[in-house]
Amino acid sequence: MKSPALEGESEAGGRAGAGPAGAGPVEEGPMADDPTTPHGQHCAAPGRSARRDAPPHRRCRRRAPGHIPSTASTRRGERVNENGQPADGKKPPREAGGGIVMGRPFGVPVHVAPSWFAVAALITWIFGGRLEQVLPELGASRYLVSFFFAVAFYASVLVHELAHTVAALRFGLPVRRIQLQFFGGVSEIEKESGSPGREFVLAFVGPLLSLVLAGLFQLGAQAVRPGTVPGVLLAGLMISNLIVAVFNLLPGLPLDGGRMLRAVVWKLSGNPMTGTAAAAWAGRLLALAVLFGLPLLSYSGDPDAGPGRITDIVLAVVLAAVIWSGAGNALRTARLRERLPALQARALTRRAVPVSADTPLSEALRRADEAGARALVVVDGHGEPTALVRESAIAGTPPHRRPWVSAGGLAQDLTAGMRICAELGGEELLEALRATPATEYLVVEPTGEIYGVLSAADVERAFVDAMTGSP
């Protein structure tokens, strides 16, 4: 139910030795790691410059449309097998903020976030208090029973998320992961559904399965004797799944009901952005309703109910914050997707001049200044690019030292993935940069000629501008 996003914009550039001059230097920064989009084009063979006499398909190739790599396959060119596991048999690196991987149903990793343990402890404490009233004979063992209830409840949440995952996979949409966290779970689908009908189905199957689970637990509760541990557990799971289903059907993003509303408005208007805007604002109104309505609904007027009322207020504030934030994120992501195609490598590339490795930095900068360029590419005796002079290294070299420092001494060797096709744009450009994190990239024409240097900082700035709507 979540899909991450990226955006940007920058100065126009040109090929080596020609084209308009760029603006002054900018701050550098790495691209955010968010492998949610398809792989792009890659020019030339890894580690080599594209040869002008090479066949076109060798110089600039594109993967099949719609191909989405697994998370592991987007990290520094890792190879994975059909199950999403590294082909060399090594364990995949632990994803930052992903939590503990509990399994891979249908090939999708299930992460348990650290916040889950805090919520499980809270559920154990609250349900244990309820058991003390219903089954006082349990004594201290009631907390063991209530912890089992917390685990079973989150297992139900996992089933809810698996419904989204299975539906997405049936539609050919890749799922990055399922994460169990504070207040439930999230299925991170890496691609847009493509149609309002699919969007509606993807959203509806989760609450539907929660309703089915509630019915099954109710049947189970009727089959056992009331007032027993199984009876109390089954009744609690029935109620909790019913609450999950009803809550997720509320019409506002980021809830499933909000996605269903988005699908309906999308169908009526013919514009997915219109549907997202309507569902996001409905989500914000829903957040305000939860913030003020939940404490009012639970207010009993009993002066002894102070602690419980404080708990209700805190719960309302947290729920409202989660809904409000999720609605805003959905709106920004949709705005980004709408503007992302304008992100083009050719427009963001800085003009560059070729220099030999032994060229003094002061001389290299003089040539760049004369040509109106903002980047330096180190070439060998045959004119083939071998390295990029790092902007941060230039800035860190005092002017009086520049005549005695060679350009090659401040350069970063070109590696596989640091050559970007000038024709790349949008999601394909971002995916190519995420696959090989670096501060600068060599941009080449499909024919193999040097076009210029692309700074990750420029792309980041353009990405942020696209997300925030800055001109």
C-alpha positions in Angstrom: 0.0 0.0 0.0 3.0 2.2 -0.2 5.1 3.1 -2.9 8.2 5.2 -2.4 9.2 8.2 -4.8 12.0 10.3 -6.2 12.3 13.7 -8.1 14.5 16.5 -9.5 15.7 19.2 -11.9 18.9 21.1 -12.9 20.9 23.1 -15.4 21.2 22.2 -19.1 24.5 20.9 -20.3 26.2 19.8 -23.6 28.6 17.3 -25.1 32.3 17.6 -24.5 33.7 20.7 -26.1 30.3 22.0 -27.3 27.0 23.2 -26.1 25.7 25.9 -23.6 27.7 26.6 -20.5 26.4 25.5 -17.1 25.9 27.5 -13.9 28.3 27.5 -10.9 29.1 24.6 -8.7 26.5 23.0 -6.6 26.6 20.9 -3.4 27.0 17.2 -3.9 24.9 14.5 -2.3 24.1 10.9 -2.9 20.9 9.7 -4.4 18.3 8.2 -2.0 18.0 4.5 -2.2 14.5 3.7 -3.2 14.4 0.8 -5.7 10.8 1.2 -6.8 11.1 1.7 -10.5 12.3 -0.3 -13.5 15.8 -0.6 -14.7 16.9 1.8 -17.4 19.3 1.8 -20.3 23.0 1.3 -19.9 25.5 2.6 -22.5 28.4 0.4 -23.5 29.8 -2.7 -21.9 30.6 -2.4 -18.1 33.9 -0.7 -17.4 34.5 0.3 -21.0 33.6 3.3 -23.1 31.1 2.8 -25.9 32.9 2.4 -29.3 31.6 4.4 -32.2 31.8 1.3 -34.5 29.9 -0.9 -32.2 26.4 -2.1 -33.2 23.6 0.1 -31.8 22.3 -2.7 -29.6 25.7 -3.0 -27.9 26.0 0.8 -27.3 22.7 1.6 -25.7 20.3 -1.2 -24.7 17.0 -1.2 -22.8 15.5 -4.0 -20.7 12.1 -5.4 -21.6 9.3 -2.9 -20.7 7.8 -3.5 -17.3 10.7 -5.4 -15.9 11.1 -4.6 -12.2 14.1 -6.0 -10.3 13.9 -7.2 -6.8 15.3 -5.1 -4.0 18.6 -7.1 -3.9 19.1 -6.7 -7.7 19.3 -2.9 -7.5 22.2 -2.7 -5.1 25.5 -2.1 -6.8 24.7 -4.5 -9.7 24.0 -7.6 -7.6 22.7 -10.6 -9.5 19.7 -12.5 -8.1 18.0 -15.7 -9.1 14.3 -16.2 -9.8 13.5 -16.4 -6.1 15.0 -13.0 -5.4 18.1 -14.5 -3.7 21.7 -13.6 -4.6 22.9 -15.9 -7.3 26.2 -16.4 -5.5 24.5 -17.9 -2.5 25.4 -15.0 -0.1 22.9 -13.6 2.2 21.4 -10.3 1.1 22.4 -7.2 3.1 20.1 -6.1 5.8 18.0 -3.2 4.5 18.3 0.0 6.6 15.1 0.5 8.6 13.7 -2.8 7.3 13.7 -4.7 10.6 13.9 -8.5 11.0 13.1 -10.7 8.0 10.7 -13.4 9.2 10.1 -15.2 5.9 9.5 -14.9 2.1 6.0 -16.0 1.3 5.5 -15.9 -2.5 9.1 -14.7 -2.7 8.2 -11.4 -0.9 10.3 -10.7 2.2 8.3 -10.0 5.4 10.0 -7.5 7.7 9.1 -7.0 11.4 9.9 -3.4 12.4 11.3 -2.7 15.8 8.1 -0.7 16.6 6.2 -4.0 16.4 7.7 -5.2 19.6 6.6 -2.1 21.5 3.0 -2.5 20.2 3.1 -6.2 21.0 4.1 -5.4 24.6 1.3 -2.8 24.7 -1.3 -5.3 23.4 -0.1 -7.9 25.9 -0.5 -5.5 28.8 -4.0 -4.3 27.7 -5.3 -7.7 26.8 -3.8 -9.2 30.0 -5.8 -6.7 32.0 -9.0 -7.8 30.2 -8.1 -11.5 31.0 -7.7 -10.6 34.6 -11.4 -9.6 34.7 -12.7 -12.5 32.6 -10.4 -15.3 33.7 -8.9 -14.3 37.1 -7.9 -17.9 37.8 -5.1 -17.6 35.2 -3.0 -15.4 37.5 0.3 -14.3 36.0 0.0 -16.7 33.1 -2.6 -14.4 31.6 0.3 -12.4 30.1 1.5 -15.4 28.3 -2.0 -15.9 26.8 -2.2 -12.2 25.9 1.2 -12.3 24.2 -0.1 -15.2 22.1 -3.1 -13.0 21.2 -0.7 -10.2 20.1 1.2 -12.6 17.9 -2.0 -14.1 16.5 -3.4 -10.6 15.8 -0.3 -9.6 13.8 -0.6 -12.9 12.0 -4.0 -11.8 10.9 -2.6 -8.5 9.8 0.0 -10.4 7.8 -2.8 -12.3 6.1 -4.4 -9.0 5.3 -1.2 -7.8 3.6 -0.7 -11.1 1.8 -4.1 -10.5 0.2 -2.7 -7.3 -1.3 0.5 -9.0 -2.3 -1.1 -11.9 -4.0 -3.5 -9.6 -5.9 -0.5 -7.4 -7.0 1.5 -10.4 -8.2 -1.5 -11.7 -10.1 -1.6 -8.4 -11.9 2.1 -8.6 -12.7 3.0 -5.8 -10.2 6.2 -6.5 -8.1 6.0 -6.2 -4.4 9.2 -5.0 -2.7 8.3 -6.2 0.8 5.7 -6.6 3.5 6.5 -4.7 6.7 4.7 -5.3 10.0 5.1 -2.2 12.1 3.3 0.2 14.5 -0.4 0.1 13.8 -0.5 -2.7 11.4 1.3 -3.5 8.2 2.3 -2.2 4.8 2.6 -3.9 1.4 5.1 -2.0 -0.7 4.0 -2.4 -4.3 6.7 -1.1 -6.6 4.5 0.0 -9.5 1.3 1.8 -10.3 -1.7 -0.5 -10.8 -2.3 0.9 -14.3 -6.1 1.1 -14.2 -8.8 2.1 -11.7 -10.3 -1.4 -11.7 -7.1 -3.0 -10.6 -6.6 -0.2 -8.0 -10.0 -1.0 -6.5 -9.4 -4.7 -6.4 -5.9 -4.3 -4.9 -7.3 -2.1 -2.1 -10.5 -4.1 -1.5 -9.0 -7.6 -1.1 -7.2 -6.7 2.2 -10.4 -5.6 4.2 -12.3 -8.4 2.5 -9.9 -11.0 3.9 -10.0 -9.4 7.3 -13.8 -9.7 7.2 -13.5 -13.4 6.2 -11.0 -14.0 9.1 -13.5 -12.3 11.5 -16.2 -14.6 10.4 -14.0 -17.7 10.8 -13.0 -16.6 14.3 -16.6 -16.1 15.2 -17.5 -19.6 14.0 -14.6 -20.9 16.0 -15.8 -19.0 19.1 -19.2 -20.5 18.8 -17.7 -24.0 18.6 -15.9 -23.8 22.0 -17.2 -23.2 25.5 -17.5 -19.5 26.5 -15.4 -18.2 29.3 -12.5 -20.4 28.4 -9.1 -19.4 27.1 -9.8 -20.5 23.5 -13.2 -18.8 23.7 -11.8 -15.5 24.8 -8.9 -15.6 22.3 -11.2 -16.4 19.4 -13.7 -13.7 20.4 -10.8 -11.2 20.7 -9.4 -12.1 17.3 -12.9 -11.8 15.8 -13.4 -8.3 17.2 -9.8 -7.2 16.3 -10.1 -8.4 12.6 -13.5 -6.7 12.3 -12.0 -3.5 13.6 -9.1 -3.8 11.1 -11.5 -4.3 8.2 -13.8 -1.5 9.2 -11.0 0.9 9.9 -9.3 0.2 6.6 -12.5 0.7 4.7 -12.7 4.4 5.8 -12.5 6.5 2.7 -9.2 8.3 2.9 -5.6 7.7 2.0 -3.4 6.0 3.1 -6.1 3.5 4.1 -7.5 0.9 1.7 -10.8 2.7 1.6 -8.9 5.8 0.4 -7.4 3.7 -2.4 -10.8 2.5 -3.3 -12.1 6.1 -3.3 -9.1 7.1 -5.5 -10.0 4.3 -8.0 -13.7 5.5 -8.2 -12.7 9.2 -8.7 -10.0 8.1 -11.2 -12.6 6.1 -13.1 -15.1 9.0 -13.2 -12.5 11.7 -14.0 -10.2 9.7 -16.2 -7.2 11.2 -14.3 -5.3 9.3 -11.6 -3.9 12.5 -10.1 -7.5 13.8 -9.6 -8.3 10.6 -7.8 -5.2 10.8 -5.6 -5.9 14.4 -4.7 -9.5 13.7 -3.7 -8.6 10.6 -1.6 -5.7 12.5 0.0 -7.8 15.4 1.1 -10.4 12.9 2.3 -7.7 11.3 4.4 -6.8 14.6 5.9 -10.4 15.2 6.9 -10.5 11.7 8.3 -7.4 12.5 10.4 -9.2 15.5 11.9 -12.3 13.4 12.5 -10.2 10.8 14.4 -8.4 13.4 16.3 -11.5 15.0 17.7 -14.1 12.3 17.3 -12.4 9.3 19.0 -12.0 11.0 22.4 -15.6 12.2 22.3 -16.9 8.7 21.4 -15.1 7.2 24.3 -16.0 9.9 26.8 -18.3 8.5 29.5 -18.4 11.3 32.0 -17.1 9.1 34.8 -14.5 11.0 36.8 -12.7 7.7 37.6 -12.0 7.1 33.9 -9.2 9.6 33.7 -6.3 7.2 32.8 -8.5 5.5 30.1 -9.4 8.9 28.7 -5.8 9.9 28.5 -5.0 6.7 26.6 -7.8 7.4 24.2 -6.5 10.9 23.5 -3.0 9.7 22.9 -4.3 7.0 20.6 -6.4 9.5 18.7 -3.4 11.9 18.3 -1.1 9.1 17.0 -3.7 7.7 14.6 -4.5 11.1 13.3 -0.8 11.9 12.7 -0.3 8.6 10.9 -3.3 9.2 8.6 -2.5 12.8 7.9 1.2 12.0 7.1 0.2 9.1 4.9 -2.3 11.2 3.0 0.4 13.9 2.4 2.9 11.4 1.3 0.5 9.8 -1.2 -0.2 13.3 -2.7 3.5 14.1 -3.0 4.2 10.7 -4.6 1.4 11.2 -7.1 2.7 14.7 -8.0 6.1 13.3 -8.5 5.0 10.5 -10.8 3.2 13.1 -12.9 6.3 15.2 -13.2 9.0 12.5 -13.3 9.1 12.1 -17.1 10.5 15.7 -17.3 13.6 14.5 -15.5 16.0 13.9 -18.5 19.7 13.1 -18.3 20.4 15.2 -21.4 18.9 18.3 -19.7 20.6 17.8 -16.4 24.1 17.0 -17.7 26.9 19.5 -17.2 29.2 20.3 -20.1 32.7 18.7 -19.7 36.1 19.0 -21.3 38.5 16.0 -21.7 42.0 16.2 -20.1 44.8 13.8 -19.7 45.6 12.4 -16.3 48.9 14.3 -16.0 47.3 17.7 -16.8 47.8 20.2 -13.9 44.5 21.0 -12.2 45.0 24.7 -12.8 45.4 24.1 -16.6 42.4 21.8 -16.7 40.3 24.4 -14.9 41.5 27.1 -17.3 40.4 25.0 -20.3 37.1 24.3 -18.7 36.6 28.0 -18.0 37.4 28.9 -21.6 34.9 26.3 -22.9 32.2 27.3 -20.4 32.3 23.8 -18.9 31.7 22.7 -15.4 33.2 19.2 -15.3 36.4 17.4 -16.2 36.7 14.0 -17.8 40.1 12.2 -17.7 40.9 10.4 -21.0 43.7 8.1 -22.1 46.0 8.5 -25.1 43.2 7.2 -27.5 40.7 9.7 -26.2 38.8 7.0 -24.3 37.3 8.3 -20.9 38.8 6.5 -17.9 37.9 8.7 -14.9 35.9 11.7 -13.7 37.5 14.5 -11.7 35.5 14.8 -8.5 33.9 18.2 -7.9 34.4 17.9 -4.1 38.2 17.2 -4.7 38.5 20.3 -6.8 36.8 22.4 -4.2 39.0 20.9 -1.5 42.2 21.8 -3.3 43.5 25.4 -2.4 44.2 27.6 -5.5 47.9 27.9 -4.8 48.2 24.0 -4.9 46.4 23.5 -8.1 49.4 24.0 -10.5 51.2 21.2 -8.6 48.2 18.7 -8.5 47.3 16.6 -11.5 43.8 16.2 -12.6 44.2 12.4 -12.5 45.1 12.5 -8.9 41.7 13.9 -8.0 39.7 11.6 -10.3 37.5 8.6 -9.6 37.9 5.7 -12.0 34.9 4.9 -14.1 33.3 1.7 -13.1 30.4 -0.4 -14.4 27.2 1.6 -14.0 28.9 5.0 -14.0 28.2 5.4 -17.7 24.7 6.8 -18.4 23.0 7.0 -21.7 22.0 10.6 -22.6 18.6 9.3 -23.7 17.7 8.1 -20.2 14.9 10.0 -18.4 12.3 9.7 -15.7 12.2 6.5 -13.6 14.8 4.8 -15.8 17.3 7.5 -15.1 16.7 7.3 -11.3 17.0 3.5 -11.4 20.2 3.6 -13.3 21.7 6.0 -10.7 20.4 3.9 -7.8 21.9 0.7 -9.2 25.4 2.3 -8.9 25.6 5.0 -6.3 28.2 7.7 -7.1 28.6 11.5 -7.0 29.2 12.0 -10.7 28.4 9.9 -13.8 29.7 10.0 -17.4 26.9 10.7 -19.9 27.5 9.4 -23.4 25.5 9.5 -26.6 24.1 6.3 -28.0 27.1 6.4 -30.5 29.5 6.4 -27.6 30.6 10.1 -27.8 31.1 11.9 -24.5 28.1 14.2 -23.8 29.1 15.5 -20.4 29.0 14.7 -16.7 25.9 14.2 -14.6 26.1 15.2 -10.9 23.9 13.2 -8.4 23.4 16.5 -6.6 21.8 18.1 -9.6 19.5 15.1 -10.0 18.6 15.2 -6.3 17.8 18.9 -6.6 15.6 18.3 -9.6 13.9 15.4 -7.9 13.0 17.5 -4.9 11.8 20.4 -7.1 9.5 17.9 -8.9 8.1 16.6 -5.6 7.5 20.0 -4.1 6.3 21.6 -7.3 9.0 24.2 -7.3 9.4 25.9 -10.7 
